[in-house]
Amino acid sequence: MPQKVLVFDFGAQYGQLIARRVRDLHVYSEIVPCDITADEVRALEPSAIILSGGPASVYAEDAPSIDPGVLELGIPVLGFCYGHQIMAVTLGGEVAHSEVGEYGPATIERERESALFNATPLTQTVWMSHRDAVSRVPEGFTVTSRTEVCPVASMECPERKLYSTQFHPEVRHTEYGQQILSNFLFDICGLEPDWTMDNLVESMTAQIRERVGEDRVILALSGGVDSSVVAALGARAIGRQMTCVFINHGLLRKGEPEQVVEVFQKQLGANLVYVDASERFLGKLAGVADPEQKRKIIGAEFIRVFEEEARKLEGIDFLAQGTIYPDIVESGTKTAKMVKSHHNVGGLPEDLAFELVEPLRQLFKDEVRACGVELGLPDGMVYRQPFPGPGLGVRCLGAITRDRLEAVREADAILREEFHAAGLDKKVWQYFTVVPDFKSVGVRDNARCFEYPVILRAVNTVDAMTATVEAVDWPILFRITDRILKEVKGVNRVCYDLSPKPTATIEWE
């Protein structure tokens, strides 16, 4: 039986990182809602369970809870933060509101030997984020560490295979967090680090084949790495049963429609249908300024075009998409508030006529790239710049106008050319331009001009959940600025965005 770790999602800011850290240790993990029942858990046959943190108080009226039966299945369970507290109160312990909270680095002192803390020092730095804290442990539990203000920084009942920490081992600021996870998975649960990308590809291929059977699939192909990997998986699993539909919505980057057709149709021999719907989309978006409304319009129109193409093809029952886990998190879950809806998640119409096939929905971007490499996709496709489904529509802020759309497209092309020349295209995870819907006074040809600014953004990330700004050398920024101001019509300023994620998002909208 394949090894599997279930991560219960209580809405934690860092919850999605738990699954990543487990996979980094070569053990497969899946994220499930926290209200999953014990019977549902039993049916999934997990090897271990991890309870995430969460923003709520365990005593709040609408606080997420856990089926007590989950803790009685005999499956090893490890809880973090809220997971630590919910384990305590579910089993008869108590949680109290502390006078002093802990936010950021804290020092724990180990109380006794514990398999969870093997190969870690008696005193170590961890990452805390809480006000509530366990005040009384459940019967049969012992305290294994504390801080100056938190008397139960961790607790355990080895006989029942139940362990928990108030701190966050999944966060890199916890000094020995990965060692603690390793101890749980391998020493306590007895798992083996045998999950590989090859295993994942084989599993996803089999799942697509089983799900689709003899039916036909239409794929929403953008040319980006996510949908390209789904196309390769589909070709491997069901061959010509999949038709790739590439829609030019008029919001693509310079030269992109031609590039997609060249690669997929001429080089890869994909079953490709090309649809130029640029005027249709721009007409629907006329006068629409709100970014959420833009996303929903674009998402809905995408589906309508696919439905039209499916009717032409006949017998299409499934819609394949390159949805990945950050798309789902940002679009909102039962326990996580929406940041922005992605066209393939929050933008889907309620009367969708297809069943969805989304083999990548549990993966992060770097895992998708690794999957693409395993499938033999060209490097240029695997490491293509991330690009949002709504395209330049969310980078042309406010109501889209053709002059600003052209400005953001031309400026983006210059940025990409100069980053390639400087070798930054292989170093920086994502970089792009934005044109807002306001003008400022400038001087051009010895006269006043009233034109738009261009905003440059360049960030690095692993999983798209957090991001840091690339420190681009001044000469490169000066050269990009000079070219944009000379070559792009209607622009008189260039700005560089220094905002990390959080508090900003990667995209502008």
GILIN-V536508 format. One record per backbone hydrogen bond with DSSP energy under -0.5 kcal/mol. CO is the residue of the C=O (numbers start at 1). NH is the residue of the N-H. Records with the same first field share a line. If there is no record, write none. Layout:
CO = NH  NH
This chain:
4 = 47  48
5 = 30
6 = 8  50
7 = 32
8 = 10  52
9 = 34
12 = 15
14 = 17  18
15 = 18  19
16 = 20
17 = 21
18 = 22
19 = 23
20 = 24
21 = 25
22 = 25  27
23 = 26
26 = 195
28 = 5
30 = 7
32 = 9
33 = 36
36 = 67
37 = 41
38 = 42
39 = 43
40 = 44
41 = 44  45  46
42 = 45
47 = 76
48 = 6
49 = 78
50 = 8  52
51 = 80
52 = 83
53 = 10  12
57 = 60
60 = 63
66 = 68
67 = 70  71
68 = 71
69 = 72
70 = 73
76 = 49
77 = 163
78 = 51
79 = 165
80 = 83
81 = 85
82 = 86
83 = 87
84 = 88
85 = 89
86 = 90
87 = 91
88 = 93
89 = 92
94 = 135  136
96 = 98  133
102 = 130
104 = 128
106 = 108  126
108 = 124
109 = 146
114 = 117
115 = 118
117 = 120
122 = 110
124 = 108
125 = 175
126 = 106  128
127 = 168
128 = 104
130 = 102
131 = 98
133 = 96
136 = 94
138 = 141
142 = 156
144 = 111  112
145 = 153  154
146 = 109
149 = 151
150 = 147
153 = 166  167
154 = 144  145
155 = 164
156 = 142
157 = 160  161  162
158 = 161
161 = 77
162 = 157
163 = 79
164 = 155
165 = 81
167 = 169
168 = 171
171 = 174
173 = 175
174 = 177
176 = 180
177 = 181
178 = 182
179 = 183
180 = 184
181 = 185
182 = 186  187
183 = 187  188
184 = 189
185 = 191
192 = 194
194 = 196
196 = 200
197 = 201
198 = 202
199 = 203
200 = 204
201 = 205
202 = 206
203 = 207
204 = 208
205 = 209
206 = 210
207 = 211
208 = 212
209 = 213
212 = 215
216 = 317  318
217 = 243
218 = 320
219 = 221  245
220 = 222
221 = 247
224 = 228
225 = 229
226 = 230
227 = 231
228 = 232
229 = 233
230 = 234
231 = 235
232 = 236
233 = 237
234 = 238  239
235 = 239
238 = 241
239 = 242
241 = 217
243 = 219  245
244 = 246  273
245 = 221  247
246 = 248  275
247 = 249
248 = 277
251 = 392
253 = 256
255 = 259
256 = 260
257 = 261
258 = 262
259 = 263
260 = 264
261 = 265  266
262 = 266  267
263 = 268
264 = 270
270 = 272
271 = 244
273 = 246
275 = 248  277
277 = 281
278 = 282
279 = 283
280 = 284
281 = 285
282 = 286
283 = 286
285 = 288
287 = 289
288 = 400
289 = 398
290 = 294
291 = 295
292 = 296
293 = 297
294 = 298
295 = 299
296 = 300
297 = 301
298 = 302
299 = 303
300 = 304
301 = 305
302 = 306
303 = 307
304 = 308
305 = 309
306 = 310
307 = 311
308 = 312
309 = 313
310 = 314
315 = 216  317
317 = 355
318 = 218  320
319 = 357
320 = 220
324 = 327  328
325 = 329
326 = 330
327 = 331
328 = 332
329 = 332
330 = 339  340
336 = 333
342 = 345  346  347
345 = 348
349 = 352
355 = 319
357 = 321
358 = 361
360 = 325  363
363 = 325
364 = 367  368
365 = 369
366 = 370
367 = 371
368 = 372
369 = 373
370 = 374
371 = 375
372 = 377
373 = 376
378 = 381  382
379 = 383
381 = 384
388 = 391
390 = 393
391 = 394
392 = 395  396
395 = 397  435
401 = 405
402 = 406
403 = 407
404 = 408
405 = 409
406 = 410
407 = 411
408 = 412
409 = 413
410 = 414
411 = 415
412 = 416
413 = 417
414 = 418
415 = 419
416 = 420
417 = 421
418 = 422
419 = 424  425
420 = 423
423 = 426
424 = 427  428
429 = 386
430 = 459
432 = 457
434 = 455
435 = 397
438 = 453
440 = 451
442 = 449
444 = 447
447 = 444
449 = 442  451
451 = 440
452 = 492  493
454 = 495
455 = 434
456 = 497
457 = 432
458 = 470
459 = 429  430
460 = 468
462 = 366
467 = 501
468 = 460
470 = 472
473 = 476  477
474 = 478
475 = 479
476 = 480
477 = 481
478 = 482
479 = 483
480 = 484
481 = 485
482 = 486
483 = 487
484 = 488
487 = 489
488 = 491
490 = 452
493 = 454
495 = 456  497
500 = 504
501 = 467
